[in-house]
């Protein structure tokens, strides 16, 4: 018998046994690691919960006036640029009127001068005839005719004088200038001055010297827009609110405004008014309502036309317990889900040891990202981060247990 071969065989058997033991241990450890629960958890925190609507808008002046020319003609000078502050009554532009309007003013001045002369003559004739009647040289009927003639001439004079005053007002011509022109000291119609109707900032001036403008007083023509003047003392933000969210909107709600130009500064505002009629945006089926938001924080950095983000705050809770909205599962009864606006019951999966236990909680304010926990959990309690995912996992585990109960145990090997 070869003892060397026998010893060598024993060594091989021992080596195989050791390898098997090591492999089994590694497999067991890997299996244990696979069984380790990797469910993501999150702790209950304390902080603020804000129910808000985020939209975009643009800053606008509350009051903007479009200044148009009062006469048709050529611009010969401009007295203000975009961005200038102007006062009420300040000369914004000077226009040389066209020939037809010059002729119209000349005709009205001539009619007033002639009417004044006719009125003076009629007055003298009436006084003379009254004296003749007193001397019984003429009849009462002739005096009455002279009286009627005086009244007709007087009415015509007043009408011509009113038309002249309207033309002069339209052209911003003073009475002294009108008298000087009527007396022949100046020829034709004076250059027309366009005056600022109010104090404010010139937000636009779409015309230049040399352009021909059209009167904006005629009812048949829109007129040439020469200036836009805005009141900088009041600013608003205009935003379009979708019909889905407009039901929660109401005047007075606080608004946080962040202008794109100053992303680190938040300005305060409040909902001012909501349009009663919605408009459908072109190319979409979305109906939106124009909403005006008053800017409470007056800051010279804010300018008309700036884009901004707005947060309309519907309600908020400070220093309250909260969880991410994914950590709470809302469950409806058979009929609860059919009632619009009715809430269901809320559950979380709280971690207890190595397991997760379903726990009913009471919630308060709910937003798109957070849910307020009013009872059922304490600060720093740990729950599953995704309640819906944990629910499905629990259901699968339950089904697996039920299948194992129904499956009969395997029969033992009889030949063993």
Rosetta blueprint (number, residue, H / E / L):
1 X L
2 X L
3 X H
4 X H
5 X H
6 X H
7 X H
8 X H
9 X H
10 X H
11 X H
12 X H
13 X H
14 X H
15 X H
16 X H
17 X H
18 X H
19 X H
20 X H
21 X H
22 X H
23 X H
24 X H
25 X H
26 X H
27 X H
28 X H
29 X H
30 X H
31 X H
32 X H
33 X H
34 X H
35 X H
36 X L
37 X L
38 X L
39 X L
40 X L
41 X E
42 X E
43 X E
44 X L
45 X E
46 X E
47 X E
48 X E
49 X E
50 X E
51 X E
52 X E
53 X E
54 X E
55 X E
56 X E
57 X E
58 X E
59 X E
60 X E
61 X E
62 X L
63 X L
64 X E
65 X E
66 X E
67 X E
68 X E
69 X L
70 X L
71 X L
72 X L
73 X E
74 X E
75 X E
76 X E
77 X E
78 X E
79 X L
80 X L
81 X L
82 X L
83 X L
84 X L
85 X E
86 X E
87 X L
88 X L
89 X L
90 X L
91 X E
92 X E
93 X E
94 X E
95 X E
96 X E
97 X E
98 X L
99 X H
100 X H
101 X H
102 X H
103 X H
104 X H
105 X H
106 X H
107 X H
108 X H
109 X H
110 X H
111 X H
112 X H
113 X H
114 X H
115 X H
116 X H
117 X H
118 X H
119 X H
120 X H
121 X H
122 X H
123 X H
124 X H
125 X H
126 X H
127 X H
128 X H
129 X H
130 X H
131 X H
132 X H
133 X H
134 X H
135 X L
136 X L
137 X L
138 X L
139 X L
140 X H
141 X H
142 X H
143 X H
144 X H
145 X H
146 X H
147 X H
148 X H
149 X H
150 X H
151 X H
152 X H
153 X H
154 X H
155 X H
156 X H
157 X H
158 X H
159 X H
160 X H
161 X H
162 X H
163 X H
164 X H
165 X H
166 X H
167 X H
168 X H
169 X H
170 X H
171 X L
172 X L
173 X L
174 X L
175 X H
176 X H
177 X H
178 X H
179 X H
180 X H
181 X H
182 X H
183 X L
184 X L
185 X L
186 X L
187 X L
188 X L
189 X L
190 X L
191 X L
192 X E
193 X E
194 X E
195 X E
196 X L
197 X L
198 X L
199 X L
200 X E
201 X E
202 X E
203 X E
204 X E
205 X L
206 X L
207 X L
208 X L
209 X L
210 X L
211 X L
212 X E
213 X E
214 X L
215 X L
216 X L
217 X L
218 X L
219 X L
220 X L
221 X L
222 X L
223 X L
224 X L
225 X E
226 X E
227 X E
228 X E
229 X E
230 X E
231 X L
232 X L
233 X L
234 X L
235 X E
236 X E
237 X E
238 X E
239 X E
240 X E
241 X E
242 X E
243 X L
244 X L
245 X L
246 X H
247 X H
248 X H
249 X L
250 X L
251 X L
252 X L
253 X L
254 X E
255 X E
256 X E
257 X E
258 X E
259 X E
260 X H
261 X H
262 X H
263 X L
264 X L
265 X L
266 X L
267 X E
268 X E
269 X E
270 X E
271 X E
272 X E
273 X E
274 X E
275 X L
276 X L
277 X L
278 X L
279 X E
280 X E
281 X L
282 X L
283 X L
284 X L
285 X L
286 X L
287 X E
288 X E
289 X E
290 X E
291 X E
292 X E
293 X E
294 X E
295 X E
296 X L
297 X L
298 X L
299 X L
300 X L
301 X L
302 X L
303 X L
304 X L
305 X L
306 X L
307 X E
308 X E
309 X E
310 X E
311 X E
312 X E
313 X E
314 X E
315 X E
316 X E
317 X E
318 X E
319 X E
320 X E
321 X E
322 X E
323 X E
324 X E
325 X H
326 X H
327 X H
328 X L
329 X E
330 X E
331 X E
332 X L
333 X L
334 X L
335 X L
336 X H
337 X H
338 X H
339 X L
340 X L
341 X L
342 X L
343 X L
344 X L
345 X E
346 X E
347 X E
348 X E
349 X E
350 X E
351 X E
352 X E
353 X L
354 X L
355 X E
356 X E
357 X E
358 X E
359 X E
360 X E
361 X E
362 X E
363 X E
364 X E
365 X E
366 X E
367 X L
368 X L
369 X L
370 X E
371 X E
372 X E
373 X E
374 X E
375 X E
376 X L
377 X L
378 X L
379 X L
380 X L
381 X L
382 X E
383 X E
384 X E
385 X L
386 X L
387 X H
388 X H
389 X H
390 X H
391 X H
392 X H
393 X H
394 X H
395 X H
396 X H
397 X H
398 X H
399 X H
400 X H
401 X H
402 X H
403 X H
404 X H
405 X H
406 X H
407 X L
408 X L
409 X L
410 X L
411 X L
412 X L
413 X L
414 X L
415 X L
416 X L
